[in-house]
Structures are given as C-alpha cells and as structure tokens.
Amino acid sequence: MGGPPPYWADRLGPVSEDLDIRPIDLLDPDQQDVAREWVGVHGSVQRELFGDHGSEWTLDEIRGFYASPTSRRVALGAWAGGRLVGALEVRMPLADNLDLALVWLSVHPDHRRHGVGDALLRAGESAATRHGRSTLMGETEWPEGRSDASERFAERHGYAVAQTVLRSFMPLPADRDALAALAAADDDYAVETFVDHIPESWLEDRAVLQQRMSTDAPLDDLALEEEAWDADRLRETFARTLESGRRVVESVARHVPTGRLVAFTTIAVSAGSPDLGFQQDTLVLKEHRGHGLGLRLKAANALAVIEALPAVTSVRTWNAASNDHMLAVNRRLGYRVDGYSREWQKKTGESE
C-alpha cells in the first residue's frame, strides 16, 4: 500500500552487527508507530538545531506527499539496538526533472559518528540509481551564530554546494496600518486573497505561475528543469494540503486590463504548529515586475493571516542568498535572519 517495491528486500537488511536498514511504508496503518518514530527522528534534528523554533512536518502532512501521483518517495529507517536511530527519504519527481532525486537524511543526535548516516545515504543513493536518477540533491541547516556541522559529511560523499539560503522570521501581529500602507496602490493591479480553498477560476493562471516559479526564482547552480503544472495538478495539491491538516492563505495580483493573474504569494500553517506560518512561494512574472507587486502581496497576505489565523505569532521564510530583491522586501516587512541552509548537489552519471 504505497510502499517501496519488492526488490528492496534483497538489497536492505543488516549492514553490521549493530545496524539494520529497512524500508518503511508510511501509508501502512500497521506501521503507524514506526512511521511516527521515523518522523520523530527528523524532528529531533530540528530541535537540536533550532530548539523550539525547528521546522517539523507532521505524519499526516508527510502521508499527503506520499499519496501524490507526481512523485515517488522511498522511506528508509536505520535501527541500532532495536531503536530507530536514522531516517531517510528519497523523493523522485514523476512529472518533470526525471533525472533528479532529493534526499532527506536525519540521524538522531544521540547516535552520530557510528556510520548510520553513511549507511543510509548509500542505500538512498542506490535507490536513486535503480530508478534512473543521476542528479542527487540534499539540504543542510544551521542556526544563526553557528557553523554548518554537516558540511564535511556532504563533501565527503561527493556533494558540492549549489545554493546558500537565508532563513528569516517575521513576528505577528505586525503593525496593521503599516502593512496596509505597503499593500495599497492605485494602478492596473488588484490584490485578491483566499483562505484554504482556491477559487476554481484561478487554477489555470495559478498553474502557469507555479510552473514559472520553477524557473524564474534564483536557482544559482541547482540543476533543475522547468516543472510541469496544470490546473488538475494544482487542484490535487491544494486538496492534499487541506487533507493533511494545513491551513493556506494566499494572495494574488490580477492585471486588471487583461484579467490575468500575474503574481502570487502563499503562507501555510501546519496543524502541528498553529502558531507558525510558513511563507512559501512568492513570484511576480518577469513581464510584470517593477511595480512593487512582491512587497504589496506579502504585506496583504500578512494582513490576511492576522485576520484569519490570529493564533499565528510568526511567519518563517527561506530565500536564496543571491535573491537581493526579495531579501530587501523581507527587511521592509520586518523579517530577521535566524538561520541558514545549503542545497547540496551531486551528479553521479549513473542510471539504469
């Protein structure tokens, strides 16, 4: 039921007397306890790095991703002494970027330097190769004032830095009058907002914006191709988001003379952390830049979050260090940097 294919069985198992790597079917009700432990390992790393300010997924949210038809995901766990001590996911897009595998690896802080990460990464890379993936990507994170402790691990396994990202937060509620002033303008663009349910009439234009997001945002050295989006994929994505317990607040800019949507910004709030908003994608089509739409939309959307979801006390966002324009927008809105991440990339040149 949504688990990895049978051929995993002859490629996984004990890698030493003390370490055993096995697949986990996160959609199998009989494996629910193990699935929660697997999510907990990822959460333990976030808490080690950021304390109460880590970014953690709930099991329901992750299961929503595994039910998506646009990617294949393989989950592995590493056991030592009968305890789950390492967790890895390999995500492989099925609609685009067919040579890509995204690796999410966490080792419980109490079980580092015992080869757990090495063994899990080897198993994950093997899965990627068997699925014909030759470009591997992963991420490391660290808080403001510290260094990236995972850097040597990534380099030792042949990964190179492809992008550096700043993590920032904006306290809420912010000054409503100041946000309203930033959101206001008298020009050819109208701001519209929805909470949770995207209007059906938006879907085609929003799908175009989502597809452009994959190429118009700064990529630096990331080897990413344009993603394939249409109204059906976007509708299904929003439906899964709501089913997972997330709330969504999104604002768009409509170009009044043509009636088309030309920019958007989205904040999502997890059921697992109702006081925290995750600022997700923000995009203004290149042909409509120069009108301050990014700032207006983010200010309008922050106001909408304050009104619709008053339990949210901060919004967290990530931006490429090379994205000077959006970082300047964030500073005007009151965002402050509290951490960093790096996107790492490895091209194996091997596929089947």
C-alpha positions as CSV (number, residue, x, y, z in Angstrom):
1,M,0.0,0.0,0.0
2,G,2.2,2.8,-1.3
3,G,5.4,1.2,-0.1
4,P,8.7,0.6,-1.8
5,P,8.9,-2.1,-4.5
6,P,9.7,-5.7,-3.6
7,Y,13.3,-5.6,-4.9
8,W,14.3,-3.6,-1.9
9,A,14.1,-6.8,0.2
10,D,17.3,-8.3,-1.3
11,R,19.2,-5.0,-1.0
12,L,18.5,-4.0,2.5
13,G,19.0,-5.5,6.0
14,P,21.8,-5.7,8.5
15,V,24.9,-3.7,7.3
16,S,26.8,-4.6,10.5
17,E,26.2,-6.5,13.8
18,D,24.6,-3.3,15.3
19,L,22.9,-1.6,12.3
20,D,19.9,-2.7,10.3
21,I,18.4,-0.7,7.4
22,R,14.8,-1.5,6.4
23,P,12.1,0.2,4.2
24,I,9.1,1.8,5.9
25,D,5.7,2.1,4.4
26,L,4.4,5.4,5.8
27,L,0.9,4.7,4.4
28,D,0.5,1.3,6.1
29,P,-1.7,1.5,9.2
30,D,0.2,-1.5,10.7
31,Q,3.4,0.6,10.6
32,Q,2.0,3.7,12.2
33,D,4.1,3.5,15.3
34,V,7.3,3.1,13.3
35,A,6.2,5.9,10.9
36,R,5.8,8.2,13.9
37,E,9.3,7.2,15.2
38,W,10.6,8.0,11.7
39,V,9.1,11.4,11.7
40,G,10.4,11.9,15.2
41,V,14.0,11.3,14.2
42,H,13.7,14.1,11.6
43,G,12.1,16.3,14.3
44,S,14.9,15.5,16.8
45,V,17.5,17.1,14.4
46,Q,15.3,20.2,14.0
47,R,15.0,20.5,17.8
48,E,18.8,20.0,18.2
49,L,19.5,22.8,15.7
50,F,16.7,25.3,16.5
51,G,15.2,24.3,19.8
52,D,11.5,25.3,19.9
53,H,11.9,27.0,16.5
54,G,12.6,24.0,14.4
55,S,10.5,23.3,11.2
56,E,8.8,19.9,11.6
57,W,6.4,18.0,9.4
58,T,3.5,16.1,10.9
59,L,3.0,12.5,9.9
60,D,-0.3,13.4,8.2
61,E,1.4,16.1,6.1
62,I,4.1,13.6,5.0
63,R,1.5,11.0,4.2
64,G,-0.2,13.5,2.0
65,F,3.0,13.8,0.0
66,Y,3.3,10.0,-0.4
67,A,-0.2,9.9,-1.8
68,S,0.7,12.3,-4.6
69,P,0.9,10.9,-8.1
70,T,3.5,13.4,-9.2
71,S,6.4,11.9,-7.2
72,R,7.7,8.6,-6.0
73,R,9.0,8.5,-2.4
74,V,11.0,5.8,-0.6
75,A,11.4,5.9,3.2
76,L,14.1,4.0,4.9
77,G,14.9,3.6,8.6
78,A,18.1,2.6,10.4
79,W,17.8,0.5,13.6
80,A,20.6,0.1,16.2
81,G,19.9,-2.0,19.4
82,G,16.3,-2.2,18.5
83,R,15.8,1.5,18.3
84,L,15.1,3.6,15.2
85,V,18.1,6.0,15.0
86,G,18.2,7.2,11.4
87,A,15.6,8.2,8.8
88,L,15.9,8.8,5.1
89,E,13.6,9.7,2.3
90,V,14.3,9.7,-1.4
91,R,11.9,11.8,-3.4
92,M,11.8,11.3,-7.2
93,P,9.6,13.6,-9.4
94,L,7.5,11.8,-12.0
95,A,6.1,14.7,-14.0
96,D,9.4,16.5,-14.7
97,N,13.1,16.5,-13.6
98,L,13.2,12.8,-14.3
99,D,16.9,12.5,-13.6
100,L,16.5,14.1,-10.1
101,A,16.4,12.5,-6.6
102,L,16.0,14.7,-3.5
103,V,17.5,13.1,-0.3
104,W,16.3,13.9,3.2
105,L,18.6,12.4,5.8
106,S,18.5,12.7,9.6
107,V,20.4,10.8,12.3
108,H,19.3,11.1,15.9
109,P,21.7,13.4,17.8
110,D,22.5,10.6,20.3
111,H,23.6,8.2,17.6
112,R,26.0,10.2,15.4
113,R,29.5,9.1,14.3
114,H,28.6,5.4,14.2
115,G,28.2,5.1,10.5
116,V,24.4,5.5,10.5
117,G,24.4,8.4,8.0
118,D,26.9,6.8,5.8
119,A,24.9,3.6,5.5
120,L,21.5,5.3,5.0
121,L,23.0,7.6,2.3
122,R,24.5,4.7,0.4
123,A,21.1,2.9,0.5
124,G,19.3,6.1,-0.7
125,E,21.7,6.7,-3.5
126,S,21.3,3.1,-4.6
127,A,17.6,3.6,-4.8
128,A,18.1,6.7,-6.9
129,T,20.3,4.9,-9.3
130,R,17.9,2.0,-9.7
131,H,15.2,4.5,-10.6
132,G,17.5,6.1,-13.2
133,R,18.3,9.2,-11.2
134,S,21.7,10.7,-11.8
135,T,21.4,14.1,-10.1
136,L,21.1,14.0,-6.3
137,M,20.3,16.9,-4.0
138,G,20.1,17.3,-0.3
139,E,20.0,20.1,2.3
140,T,21.8,21.0,5.5
141,E,20.7,23.7,8.0
142,W,22.2,25.6,10.9
143,P,21.1,28.5,13.2
144,E,22.5,32.0,13.2
145,G,25.7,32.1,15.2
146,R,26.8,28.5,14.5
147,S,28.5,26.8,11.6
148,D,27.2,24.0,9.3
149,A,28.1,20.8,11.2
150,S,27.0,18.6,8.2
151,E,29.3,20.3,5.7
152,R,32.1,17.8,6.0
153,F,29.7,14.9,5.7
154,A,28.2,16.2,2.5
155,E,31.6,16.9,1.0
156,R,33.0,13.5,2.0
157,H,30.2,11.9,0.0
158,G,30.9,13.9,-3.1
159,Y,28.3,16.7,-2.8
160,A,29.0,20.3,-3.7
161,V,27.3,23.5,-2.6
162,A,24.8,24.6,-5.3
163,Q,22.9,27.3,-3.3
164,T,23.0,29.1,0.0
165,V,19.7,30.1,1.6
166,L,18.8,32.5,4.5
167,R,16.1,31.5,7.0
168,S,14.2,34.5,8.4
169,F,11.1,35.2,10.6
170,M,8.5,37.9,10.9
171,P,6.8,38.4,14.2
172,L,3.0,38.7,14.2
173,P,0.7,40.5,14.7
174,A,2.6,43.3,12.9
175,D,1.5,46.9,12.6
176,R,-1.7,46.7,10.6
177,D,-1.6,50.3,9.4
178,A,2.0,49.9,8.2
179,L,1.1,46.7,6.3
180,A,-2.0,48.3,4.8
181,A,0.1,51.2,3.5
182,L,2.5,48.8,1.9
183,A,-0.3,46.8,0.3
184,A,-2.2,49.9,-1.1
185,A,-1.7,51.2,-4.6
186,D,-3.7,52.9,-7.4
187,D,-2.6,51.2,-10.6
188,D,-3.5,48.4,-13.0
189,Y,-3.2,45.6,-10.5
190,A,-5.8,44.4,-8.0
191,V,-4.9,42.2,-5.0
192,E,-7.2,39.2,-4.2
193,T,-7.0,36.7,-1.4
194,F,-8.3,33.3,-0.4
195,V,-8.2,31.3,2.8
196,D,-7.9,27.5,2.4
197,H,-10.0,27.0,-0.8
198,I,-8.5,28.2,-4.0
199,P,-11.2,29.6,-6.4
200,E,-11.7,27.3,-9.4
201,S,-11.5,30.2,-11.7
202,W,-7.9,30.9,-10.6
203,L,-6.5,27.4,-11.3
204,E,-5.3,27.8,-14.9
205,D,-3.5,31.1,-14.3
206,R,-2.1,29.9,-11.0
207,A,-0.8,26.7,-12.6
208,V,1.2,29.0,-15.1
209,L,2.6,30.9,-12.2
210,Q,3.5,27.7,-10.3
211,Q,5.3,26.4,-13.4
212,R,7.2,29.7,-13.9
213,M,8.2,29.6,-10.2
214,S,10.4,26.7,-11.0
215,T,12.5,28.7,-13.5
216,D,12.0,32.4,-12.6
217,A,13.2,32.1,-8.9
218,P,17.0,32.2,-8.4
219,L,18.5,28.7,-8.9
220,D,22.2,29.5,-8.7
221,D,24.0,26.2,-9.5
222,L,21.0,23.9,-9.0
223,A,20.5,21.6,-12.0
224,L,16.7,21.9,-12.1
225,E,14.4,21.8,-15.1
226,E,11.1,23.6,-15.5
227,E,8.3,21.8,-13.6
228,A,5.1,20.7,-15.3
229,W,2.0,22.2,-13.8
230,D,-1.6,22.3,-14.9
231,A,-5.0,23.0,-13.2
232,D,-5.6,19.4,-12.3
233,R,-2.2,19.0,-10.6
234,L,-2.6,22.3,-8.7
235,R,-6.2,21.4,-7.6
236,E,-4.9,18.0,-6.3
237,T,-2.0,19.6,-4.5
238,F,-4.3,22.0,-2.6
239,A,-6.7,19.2,-1.8
240,R,-3.9,17.1,-0.3
241,T,-2.7,20.1,1.7
242,L,-6.0,20.7,3.3
243,E,-6.5,16.9,4.0
244,S,-3.2,16.9,5.8
245,G,-4.4,19.5,8.3
246,R,-2.7,22.5,6.9
247,R,-4.3,25.9,6.5
248,V,-3.5,28.1,3.5
249,V,-3.7,31.9,3.0
250,E,-2.8,33.1,-0.5
251,S,-2.9,36.5,-2.2
252,V,-2.6,37.1,-6.0
253,A,-2.2,40.2,-8.2
254,R,-4.6,40.4,-11.1
255,H,-3.6,42.6,-14.0
256,V,-6.9,44.5,-14.5
257,P,-6.6,45.3,-18.2
258,T,-6.2,41.6,-19.1
259,G,-7.9,40.0,-16.2
260,R,-4.9,37.6,-15.7
261,L,-3.2,36.6,-12.5
262,V,0.4,37.7,-12.8
263,A,1.8,37.2,-9.2
264,F,1.1,35.3,-6.0
265,T,2.4,34.6,-2.5
266,T,1.4,31.8,-0.1
267,I,1.6,31.2,3.6
268,A,0.7,27.7,5.0
269,V,0.1,26.8,8.7
270,S,0.6,23.3,10.0
271,A,-1.8,21.6,12.4
272,G,1.3,20.6,14.4
273,S,2.4,24.2,14.9
274,P,-0.6,26.5,14.6
275,D,1.4,29.5,15.9
276,L,3.8,29.4,13.0
277,G,3.2,30.3,9.3
278,F,5.4,29.0,6.6
279,Q,6.0,31.6,3.9
280,Q,6.1,29.5,0.8
281,D,6.4,30.5,-2.9
282,T,6.3,34.2,-4.0
283,L,6.5,35.0,-7.7
284,V,5.9,38.0,-9.9
285,L,6.1,37.2,-13.6
286,K,9.1,38.9,-15.2
287,E,7.0,40.9,-17.6
288,H,5.1,42.5,-14.6
289,R,8.0,43.3,-12.4
290,G,8.9,46.9,-11.4
291,H,5.5,47.7,-9.9
292,G,6.3,46.6,-6.3
293,L,3.9,43.7,-6.5
294,G,6.0,41.4,-4.4
295,L,6.0,43.8,-1.4
296,R,2.3,44.6,-1.9
297,L,1.3,40.9,-2.0
298,K,3.3,39.9,1.0
299,A,2.0,42.8,3.1
300,A,-1.6,42.0,2.0
301,N,-1.1,38.3,2.8
302,A,0.4,39.1,6.2
303,L,-2.7,41.1,7.0
304,A,-4.9,38.3,5.8
305,V,-3.1,35.8,8.1
306,I,-3.5,38.2,11.1
307,E,-7.3,38.4,10.5
308,A,-8.0,34.8,9.5
309,L,-5.5,32.9,11.7
310,P,-4.9,35.1,14.8
311,A,-3.1,32.2,16.6
312,V,-0.1,32.7,14.2
313,T,2.6,34.6,16.0
314,S,5.4,34.5,13.4
315,V,6.0,33.6,9.8
316,R,9.1,31.8,8.6
317,T,10.6,32.1,5.2
318,W,13.7,30.9,3.2
319,N,15.3,32.9,0.4
320,A,18.4,32.3,-1.8
321,A,21.3,34.5,-0.6
322,S,21.5,35.7,-4.2
323,N,17.9,37.0,-4.2
324,D,18.7,40.5,-3.2
325,H,15.3,41.9,-4.3
326,M,13.2,39.5,-2.1
327,L,15.6,39.9,0.8
328,A,15.1,43.7,0.7
329,V,11.3,43.2,0.5
330,N,11.5,41.0,3.6
331,R,13.5,43.5,5.5
332,R,10.9,46.2,4.8
333,L,8.3,43.8,6.2
334,G,10.3,43.2,9.4
335,Y,11.8,39.8,8.7
336,R,15.0,39.0,10.7
337,V,17.5,36.3,9.7
338,D,17.8,33.4,12.3
339,G,19.4,30.6,10.3
340,Y,20.8,29.3,7.1
341,S,20.7,26.3,4.8
342,R,22.7,25.0,1.9
343,E,21.4,23.0,-1.1
344,W,24.0,20.3,-2.0
345,Q,24.2,18.6,-5.4
346,K,25.9,15.5,-6.7
347,K,25.9,14.2,-10.3
348,T,26.7,10.5,-10.4
349,G,26.4,10.0,-14.1
350,E,25.0,6.6,-13.3
351,S,21.5,5.4,-14.1
352,E,19.7,2.3,-15.3
